[in-house]
Amino acid sequence: MTTSDGHTHRHDGEPQADAATFWEGRYRESDRAWSGRANAALEREAADLVPGTALDLGSGEGGDALWLAQNGWSVTAVDIAPTALARGEATAVAAGLGDRIRWVAADLATWQPTGPFDLVTAHFLQSPVELPREIILRRAAATVAPGGVLLVVGHAQFPPWSKHTPDGVALPTADEVLASLELPAEHWTILTKAAISRTATGPDGQVVDLVDSVLTLRRTTAV
Ligand SMILES: C[S@@+](CC[C@H](N)C(=O)[O-])C[C@H]1O[C@@H](n2cnc3c(N)ncnc32)[C@H](O)[C@@H]1O
């Protein structure tokens, strides 16, 4: 719930910054929030796809968008934090990929994607502040082109170094994500629906095994 003081409030009454304020502030805390590398699940799940148009939901500093562009995709990268997008754009321009990625500063709660896209990805689109994730993902799924792919990756557990407090942040399984999308089963093929481990290195060099919920679906060409 957003109030006139510009803050959202949890049901328990604890004040909470709105999404734009929270995430922009989060990125401004340091020069770089994430590694800059693509997520392992993207590299694995998209490795054999024919490049086309891609939409990256909650792109952050653009590690995934950059990887996609390097691999021949034309990318629309959307995030609510302009500082994160500016970092991604600067890296893309320096890499000669400036014309392959469109950076869109927008709140996905209201932003309407204009598809179709051959690939729609959402990696760790999870937030301790208000985020209508299921609505966003359903809306985005509708923009996947026939024959295109939807990839949704989330934390099955938070990394020990996460600044998120687990309270109120859903960690749905791949099965739960699939159910929440409410897709007509006859028009979609499941390529991956699993909890998949990966080894990750934390900010202080600590190495841990983490588990992601990975859902990869292909929209069938037959309608
Ligand atoms: C956990 S980060 C993940 C970033 C990136 N996808 C990655 O894997 O490194 C979540 C991202 O979602 C963005 N985000 C959160 N709520 C949003 C919203 N309502 N609209 C657009 N982006 C949002 C944040 O700014 C942040 O960059």
PDBQT file of the ligand as one rigid body, heavy atoms in Angstrom, charges set to zero:
ROOT
HETATM    1  C1  LIG A 301      17.843  -9.180  -6.997  1.00  0.00    +0.000 C 
HETATM    2  S1  LIG A 301      18.028  -7.999  -8.259  1.00  0.00    +0.000 S 
HETATM    3  C2  LIG A 301      18.412  -9.004  -9.679  1.00  0.00    +0.000 C 
HETATM    4  C3  LIG A 301      19.117  -8.265 -10.773  1.00  0.00    +0.000 C 
HETATM    5  C4  LIG A 301      19.530  -9.100 -11.982  1.00  0.00    +0.000 C 
HETATM    6  N1  LIG A 301      18.390  -9.677 -12.664  1.00  0.00    +0.000 N 
HETATM    7  C5  LIG A 301      20.512 -10.176 -11.596  1.00  0.00    +0.000 C 
HETATM    8  O1  LIG A 301      20.202 -11.355 -11.731  1.00  0.00    +0.000 OA
HETATM    9  O2  LIG A 301      21.624  -9.830 -11.173  1.00  0.00    +0.000 OA
HETATM   10  C6  LIG A 301      16.326  -7.499  -8.545  1.00  0.00    +0.000 C 
HETATM   11  C7  LIG A 301      16.224  -6.383  -9.554  1.00  0.00    +0.000 C 
HETATM   12  O3  LIG A 301      14.851  -6.100  -9.774  1.00  0.00    +0.000 OA
HETATM   13  C8  LIG A 301      14.681  -4.713  -9.862  1.00  0.00    +0.000 C 
HETATM   14  N2  LIG A 301      13.291  -4.394  -9.502  1.00  0.00    +0.000 N 
HETATM   15  C9  LIG A 301      12.701  -4.594  -8.294  1.00  0.00    +0.000 A 
HETATM   16  N3  LIG A 301      11.427  -4.173  -8.333  1.00  0.00    +0.000 NA
HETATM   17  C10 LIG A 301      11.208  -3.689  -9.597  1.00  0.00    +0.000 A 
HETATM   18  C11 LIG A 301      10.098  -3.123 -10.259  1.00  0.00    +0.000 A 
HETATM   19  N4  LIG A 301       8.920  -2.936  -9.622  1.00  0.00    +0.000 N 
HETATM   20  N5  LIG A 301      10.224  -2.736 -11.551  1.00  0.00    +0.000 NA
HETATM   21  C12 LIG A 301      11.414  -2.908 -12.198  1.00  0.00    +0.000 A 
HETATM   22  N6  LIG A 301      12.498  -3.450 -11.627  1.00  0.00    +0.000 NA
HETATM   23  C13 LIG A 301      12.407  -3.842 -10.339  1.00  0.00    +0.000 A 
HETATM   24  C14 LIG A 301      15.704  -4.135  -8.905  1.00  0.00    +0.000 C 
HETATM   25  O4  LIG A 301      16.036  -2.790  -9.156  1.00  0.00    +0.000 OA
HETATM   26  C15 LIG A 301      16.870  -5.090  -9.093  1.00  0.00    +0.000 C 
HETATM   27  O5  LIG A 301      17.759  -4.610 -10.074  1.00  0.00    +0.000 OA
ENDROOT
TORSDOF 0
